[in-house]
């Protein structure tokens, strides 16, 4: 494999992983928000879920 092909392959793999991380985070946020009344603790939890996903994907 050429260096360019390897670079493109690595970039695609990174983006797919990012998609999976964000999709899992969105599912977790949806599950958390569907559990009763939406209050401050839930909003904080959902923000933390999103922050964790962004930190995992950010390079």
Secondary structure as the mmCIF struct_conf table of DSSP 4:
data_model
#
loop_
_struct_conf.conf_type_id
_struct_conf.id
_struct_conf.beg_label_comp_id
_struct_conf.beg_label_asym_id
_struct_conf.beg_label_seq_id
_struct_conf.end_label_comp_id
_struct_conf.end_label_asym_id
_struct_conf.end_label_seq_id
HELX_RH_AL_P HELX_RH_AL_P1 UNK A 3 UNK A 33
TURN_TY1_P TURN_TY1_P1 UNK A 34 UNK A 34
BEND BEND1 UNK A 35 UNK A 37
HELX_RH_AL_P HELX_RH_AL_P2 UNK A 40 UNK A 57
#
